[in-house]
Amino acid sequence: MDQRAGRPAEASDLVDVAHLVTAYYTQQPDPDDPEQRVAFGTSGHRGSSLRTSFNEHHIAATTQAICEYRAGQGITGPLFLGRDTHALSEPAWATALEVLAGNDVTVLVDDRDGYTPTPAVSHAILRANAGRAPAAPGLADGIVVTPSHNPPADGGFKYNPPHGGPADTDATSVIAQRANELIAAGLTGVRRVPFARARAAASAYDFMGTYVDDLPSVLDLDRVRDAGVRIGADPLGGASVAYWAEIAERHRLDLTVVNPLVDPTWRFMTLDWDGRIRMDCSSPAAMASLIGLMAGGDRYDLATGNDADADRHGIVTPDGGLLNPNHFLAVAIGHLFGGARPDWPARARIGKTLVSSSMIDRVGADVGRPVVEVPVGFKWFVPGLLDGSFGFGGEESAGASFLRRDGSTWTTDKDGILLALLASEILAATGSTPSELYADLVARHGDPAYARVDAPADRTQKAKLAALSPDDVTATELAGEPIVARLTAAPGNGAPIGGLKVTTASAWFAARPSGTEDVYKIYAESFRGPEHLAEVQAEAREVVAAALGS
């Protein structure tokens, strides 16, 4: 932890926005430098103009590649284009709009010329495609210009195909390869028109009104209002800022936007664990202001935070502070499957990533629903949320979504606004805060200690880690317990996990290479307490080092 973590940002922490935007237009990537090429992670391409990894050439080439991809897939309907509040998002949005118009794509943009959360784009795509066959003509898709919770100097660009969720590697690998070819060719082949012409050709769509008006189909907001739950919502300077005020007004909730400011430097943030500004609503350091607000009085019964594109949630209670994301996922699942959604199909299962807490498995057993464990990445939940075989899909990184109250699809991307409001529904329905309900789960199932740490790894080691087989792990015990499983594929769907997971009767660890840094991530959990967790983490490093031959 940096010594200034959790403290207010200072002038020296702020990005120079003018310099950042100038670099977007003036710096050109070197196609032979891997760090400057287009590369899609689990949430699109991310980088910074200051590192020549997110510049106009990247976005023009990537948008052209998306146009060619959608044409090759027979996707001929409108494309919903949204952006968040990062300084690079509007320039990239403008570049994308010029290329989309140059390729004669019908583009729908926000009718208020405002910011658009990721879940609102997913909701719009699904609404446009409702009742259509998967290969029907005229299907819609979308692009969201956002690096999510990343620091202010970063930009991000992600594609959502007609299923409304994050594009899978079958799509992103094709798009990235073609984008890099176009960059190497000096953008020869990119079709583009001037911005004024592109903006005039775009059509308006009421992202906010359509999304906000539809919320009662997925949440019991009447109960929240009738219970008088007092909510403090902090958009953390992100795209949900206008949505929360609209939700309060339209649904007559006792809801206050505690910080309505938007500033591309995010000067109002407290610093994250590493001393950087980062809009991570699952981080106690980044959420220190909201936590302090809740601790300083009884103005709110519940407070919530979102990251910059509102696909993640943070829940703060007066009695428990900021909930660990795993804790809230377990409470949410217990509520939804424990009687709050009687019209959900009996076959609806619980989806979790393989690095999420095993408390979810124990809650699943309680409510009598199977838990399906998939690799990291929300894309793995998309098919189940579409056909109703997943009632809920959630990640340990505070991202989740679930079905409408009638069992139909709501979104197929993470929805931080939805999960934040669910916390209020839970309080209204039970009279207990989510942190109190998690304490009940601990009393019933035990108190798991969970943590993630990073360890150094070069590019060769990361590639080897991603390609491990179970036979590469020769250890038979982990922290004093026999190893019962060595996994390099997710048990829920057999897909490669891009790393390794080792489990015992009361603990587990998973190791995965980072997509952006020279480290690998070790996730670990123990139901035998923090000391045993520390043993698991230490031995996890040894197991991985032995498997890597280092």
Residue pairs with C-beta under 8 A, 6 or more apart in sequence:
1 273
1 274
1 285
2 271
2 273
2 274
2 275
3 275
4 271
4 275
5 271
5 272
5 273
5 274
5 275
5 285
6 270
6 271
6 284
6 285
6 288
7 270
7 271
7 288
8 268
8 269
8 270
8 271
8 289
9 266
9 267
9 268
9 269
9 270
9 271
9 277
13 271
13 275
13 276
13 277
14 152
14 265
14 266
14 267
14 277
15 87
15 151
15 152
15 153
15 264
15 265
17 87
17 264
17 265
19 50
20 48
20 49
20 50
20 87
20 88
20 153
21 49
21 87
21 88
21 91
23 49
23 50
23 52
23 55
24 49
24 54
24 55
24 56
24 88
24 91
24 92
24 155
25 55
25 56
25 91
27 49
27 52
27 55
28 52
28 55
28 57
29 36
29 37
29 52
29 53
29 55
29 57
29 58
29 183
30 36
30 52
31 37
31 180
31 183
31 184
33 52
35 51
35 53
36 51
36 52
36 53
37 176
37 180
37 183
38 45
38 58
38 61
38 62
38 175
38 176
38 179
38 180
38 183
39 45
39 176
39 515
40 158
40 167
40 169
40 172
40 173
40 175
40 176
41 515
41 516
42 166
42 376
42 377
42 378
42 379
42 515
43 148
43 156
43 158
43 166
44 144
44 146
44 156
44 157
44 158
44 159
44 166
44 172
45 54
45 58
45 62
45 156
45 157
45 158
45 176
46 53
46 54
46 147
46 150
46 154
46 155
46 156
46 157
46 516
47 53
47 54
47 58
47 154
47 155
48 54
48 88
48 153
48 154
48 155
49 55
49 88
49 153
49 155
50 153
54 88
54 92
54 147
54 154
54 155
54 156
54 157
56 91
56 95
57 183
57 187
58 157
58 179
58 183
59 92
59 95
59 96
59 99
59 157
60 95
60 98
60 99
60 182
60 187
60 190
60 192
61 178
61 179
61 180
61 182
61 183
61 187
61 190
62 157
62 175
62 176
62 179
63 95
63 96
63 99
63 100
63 143
64 99
64 103
64 178
64 179
64 182
64 189
64 190
64 191
65 174
65 175
65 176
65 178
65 179
65 182
66 143
66 159
66 175
67 99
67 100
67 103
67 105
67 191
68 178
69 171
69 174
69 175
69 178
70 76
70 79
70 105
70 141
70 161
71 103
73 161
74 135
74 137
75 139
75 140
75 141
75 161
75 162
76 137
76 138
76 139
77 106
77 128
77 129
77 137
77 138
77 139
77 140
77 141
77 162
78 105
78 106
78 107
78 108
78 128
78 140
78 203
79 100
79 105
79 106
79 107
79 108
79 140
79 141
79 142
79 143
80 108
80 121
80 124
80 125
80 128
80 140
80 141
80 142
80 143
80 205
80 207
81 93
81 96
81 97
81 100
81 107
81 108
81 109
81 142
81 143
81 145
81 202
82 109
82 110
82 115
82 116
82 117
82 118
82 120
82 121
82 142
82 143
82 144
82 145
82 146
82 207
82 239
83 89
83 90
83 92
83 93
83 115
83 116
83 144
83 145
83 146
83 239
84 115
84 116
84 117
84 144
84 145
84 146
84 238
84 239
84 308
84 309
85 115
85 237
85 238
85 239
85 241
85 262
85 264
85 308
86 146
86 147
86 150
86 152
86 154
86 155
86 156
86 264
86 308
87 152
87 153
87 264
87 265
88 147
88 153
88 154
88 155
89 145
89 146
89 155
89 156
90 145
92 145
92 155
92 157
93 145
94 195
96 143
96 145
96 157
97 107
97 109
97 195
97 198
97 199
97 202
98 192
98 193
98 194
98 195
98 198
99 190
99 191
99 192
100 107
100 198
101 107
101 192
101 193
101 197
101 198
101 201
101 202
102 190
102 191
102 192
102 193
102 198
103 191
106 203
107 198
107 201
107 202
107 203
108 124
108 202
108 203
108 204
108 205
109 202
109 203
109 204
109 205
110 116
110 204
110 205
110 207
110 208
111 204
111 205
111 206
111 207
112 208
112 242
114 208
114 242
115 238
115 239
115 241
115 242
115 262
116 144
116 207
116 239
117 211
117 238
117 239
117 240
117 243
117 306
117 309
117 310
117 311
117 416
117 417
118 144
118 146
118 158
118 239
118 309
118 310
118 311
118 413
118 414
118 415
119 211
119 310
119 311
119 401
119 411
119 413
119 414
119 415
119 416
119 417
119 418
120 207
120 208
120 210
120 211
120 243
121 142
121 143
121 144
121 160
121 207
121 413
122 142
122 160
122 164
122 165
122 411
122 412
122 413
122 415
123 164
123 210
123 211
123 214
123 410
123 411
124 140
124 142
124 205
124 207
124 210
124 211
125 140
125 141
125 142
125 160
125 162
125 163
125 164
126 164
126 409
126 410
126 411
126 412
127 210
128 139
128 140
129 139
129 140
129 162
129 164
132 138
132 139
134 162
134 163
139 162
140 162
141 159
141 160
141 161
141 162
142 159
142 160
142 164
143 157
143 158
143 159
143 160
144 158
144 160
144 309
145 155
145 156
145 157
146 156
146 157
146 158
146 239
146 308
146 309
147 154
147 155
147 156
147 308
148 156
148 307
148 308
148 309
148 311
148 312
149 278
149 279
149 280
149 281
149 307
149 308
149 312
150 156
150 278
150 279
150 308
151 276
151 277
151 278
152 264
152 265
152 266
152 277
158 166
158 167
159 167
159 171
159 172
159 175
160 166
160 167
160 413
161 167
161 171
163 382
163 383
163 386
163 412
164 382
164 386
164 409
164 411
164 412
164 413
165 378
165 379
165 381
165 382
165 385
165 411
165 412
165 413
166 377
166 378
166 379
166 382
166 413
167 175
167 379
168 379
168 382
182 188
182 189
182 190
193 201
208 242
208 243
208 246
209 246
211 243
212 243
212 246
212 247
212 250
212 251
213 250
215 221
215 247
215 251
215 418
215 421
216 222
216 251
217 404
217 405
217 406
217 410
218 402
218 403
218 404
218 405
218 410
218 418
219 405
219 418
219 421
219 422
219 425
220 340
220 405
220 425
220 428
220 429
221 251
221 253
221 421
221 425
223 425
223 428
223 429
224 253
224 421
224 424
224 425
224 428
225 251
225 252
225 253
225 254
226 428
227 427
227 428
228 254
229 253
229 254
229 301
229 302
229 424
229 427
229 428
230 254
230 256
230 299
230 300
230 301
230 302
231 253
231 254
231 255
231 256
231 300
231 301
231 302
231 303
231 304
231 424
232 255
232 256
232 258
232 290
232 293
232 294
232 299
232 300
232 302
232 303
232 304
233 240
233 244
233 255
233 256
233 257
233 258
233 303
233 304
233 305
233 306
233 420
234 257
234 258
234 259
234 287
234 289
234 290
234 303
234 304
234 305
234 306
235 241
235 243
235 244
235 257
235 259
235 260
235 305
235 306
235 310
236 259
236 266
236 269
236 279
236 281
236 286
236 305
236 306
236 307
236 308
237 259
237 261
237 262
237 263
237 266
237 268
237 269
237 279
237 308
238 262
238 279
238 306
238 307
238 308
238 309
238 310
239 308
239 309
239 310
240 306
240 310
240 416
240 417
241 257
241 260
241 262
243 310
243 417
244 255
244 257
244 417
245 257
245 260
247 253
247 255
247 417
247 421
248 254
248 255
248 256
248 257
253 424
256 300
258 290
258 293
258 303
259 268
259 289
261 268
265 277
266 277
266 279
268 289
269 277
269 278
269 279
269 286
269 289
270 285
270 286
270 287
270 288
270 289
271 277
271 285
271 286
272 278
272 280
272 283
272 285
272 286
273 283
273 285
278 286
279 286
279 307
279 308
280 286
280 287
280 307
280 312
281 287
281 305
281 306
281 307
281 312
281 313
281 314
281 398
281 416
282 312
282 314
282 322
282 324
282 325
282 397
282 398
284 291
284 321
284 322
287 305
287 314
287 316
287 322
290 303
290 305
290 314
290 316
290 322
291 316
291 321
291 322
293 299
293 300
293 303
294 300
294 303
294 316
294 317
294 318
294 321
295 318
295 321
298 318
300 318
301 318
301 424
301 427
301 433
302 315
302 316
302 317
302 423
302 424
302 427
302 433
303 315
303 316
303 317
304 313
304 314
304 315
304 316
304 420
304 421
304 423
305 313
305 314
305 316
305 420
306 312
306 313
306 314
306 416
306 417
306 420
307 416
310 415
310 416
310 417
311 399
311 413
311 414
311 415
311 416
312 397
312 398
312 399
312 414
312 416
313 328
313 398
313 399
313 400
313 416
313 417
313 419
313 420
313 423
314 322
314 323
314 398
314 420
315 322
315 323
315 328
315 419
315 420
315 423
315 434
316 322
316 323
317 323
317 433
317 434
317 435
317 436
318 433
319 433
319 435
319 436
320 433
320 434
320 435
320 436
320 438
321 435
323 331
323 434
323 435
323 438
324 450
325 395
325 396
325 397
325 398
326 356
326 357
326 359
326 360
326 396
326 450
327 357
327 359
327 434
327 435
327 438
328 398
328 419
328 423
328 434
328 438
329 352
329 356
329 357
329 360
329 394
329 396
329 400
330 357
330 359
330 360
330 363
330 438
330 441
331 426
331 434
331 437
331 438
331 441
332 392
332 394
332 400
332 402
332 419
332 422
332 423
332 426
332 434
333 350
333 360
333 363
333 364
333 367
333 392
333 394
334 363
334 366
334 367
334 437
334 441
335 422
335 425
335 426
335 429
335 430
335 437
336 344
336 391
336 392
336 402
336 422
337 344
337 348
337 350
337 364
337 367
337 369
337 391
337 392
338 366
338 367
340 425
340 429
341 391
341 403
341 405
341 407
343 405
343 406
343 407
344 388
344 391
344 403
344 407
345 388
345 391
345 407
347 388
347 389
348 369
348 388
348 389
348 390
348 391
348 392
348 403
348 407
349 369
349 370
349 371
349 372
349 384
349 389
349 390
349 391
350 360
350 364
350 369
350 370
350 371
350 372
350 390
350 391
350 392
351 371
351 372
351 374
351 380
351 381
351 384
351 390
351 392
351 393
351 394
351 492
352 360
352 361
352 371
352 372
352 373
352 374
352 393
352 394
352 395
353 373
353 374
353 375
353 376
353 377
353 380
353 394
353 395
353 396
354 373
354 374
354 375
354 376
354 487
354 490
354 491
354 497
354 501
354 510
355 376
355 396
355 452
355 501
355 510
355 512
355 523
356 394
356 395
356 396
357 396
357 448
357 450
357 525
358 448
358 508
358 525
358 527
359 441
359 445
359 448
360 371
360 394
361 371
362 441
362 444
362 445
363 441
363 445
364 370
364 371
366 444
369 391
372 384
372 390
372 492
372 493
373 490
373 491
373 492
374 380
374 381
374 490
374 492
374 493
374 495
375 490
375 493
375 495
375 496
375 497
375 498
376 395
376 497
376 498
376 512
378 393
378 395
378 399
378 413
378 414
380 393
380 490
380 493
380 495
381 390
381 393
381 401
381 412
382 412
383 389
384 390
384 393
385 393
385 401
385 402
385 403
385 409
385 410
385 411
385 412
386 409
386 412
388 403
388 407
388 408
388 409
390 403
391 402
391 403
391 407
392 400
392 401
392 402
392 403
393 400
393 401
393 402
394 400
395 414
396 523
398 416
398 419
399 414
399 416
400 414
400 415
400 418
400 419
401 410
401 411
401 412
401 413
401 414
401 415
401 418
401 419
402 410
402 418
402 422
403 409
403 410
404 410
410 418
411 418
423 434
426 432
426 434
426 437
427 433
427 434
430 437
432 440
446 527
447 527
447 529
448 525
448 526
448 527
449 525
449 526
449 527
449 529
449 530
449 532
449 533
450 523
450 524
450 525
450 533
451 523
451 524
451 525
451 533
451 537
452 521
452 522
452 523
452 524
453 521
453 522
453 524
453 537
454 514
454 517
454 519
454 520
454 521
454 522
455 519
455 520
455 522
455 541
455 544
456 518
456 519
457 465
457 513
457 514
457 518
457 519
457 520
457 548
458 518
459 518
461 513
461 520
461 548
461 550
462 513
462 514
462 518
462 520
463 513
464 548
464 549
465 499
465 500
465 511
465 512
465 513
465 520
465 544
465 547
465 548
466 498
466 499
466 512
466 513
468 488
468 499
468 500
468 547
469 488
470 486
470 487
470 488
472 500
472 547
473 483
473 486
473 500
473 502
473 543
473 546
473 547
474 546
475 483
475 502
475 539
475 542
475 543
475 546
476 482
476 483
477 483
477 504
478 502
478 504
478 507
478 509
478 536
478 539
478 540
478 543
479 504
479 507
479 526
479 532
479 535
479 536
479 539
480 532
480 535
481 504
481 505
481 506
481 507
482 504
482 505
483 502
483 503
483 504
484 503
484 504
484 505
485 501
485 502
485 503
486 500
486 501
486 502
487 497
487 500
487 501
487 502
487 503
488 496
488 497
488 499
488 500
488 501
489 495
489 496
489 497
490 496
490 497
497 510
497 512
498 512
498 513
499 510
499 511
499 512
499 513
499 520
500 510
500 511
500 512
500 543
500 544
500 547
501 508
501 509
501 510
501 511
502 508
502 509
502 510
502 540
502 543
506 526
506 527
506 528
506 532
507 524
507 525
507 526
507 527
507 528
507 532
507 533
507 536
508 524
508 525
508 536
509 522
509 523
509 524
509 525
509 536
509 537
509 540
509 543
510 522
510 523
510 524
511 520
511 521
511 522
511 523
511 540
511 544
512 520
512 521
512 523
513 519
513 520
513 521
514 520
514 521
520 544
522 537
522 540
522 541
522 544
524 533
524 536
524 537
524 540
525 533
525 536
526 532
526 533
526 536
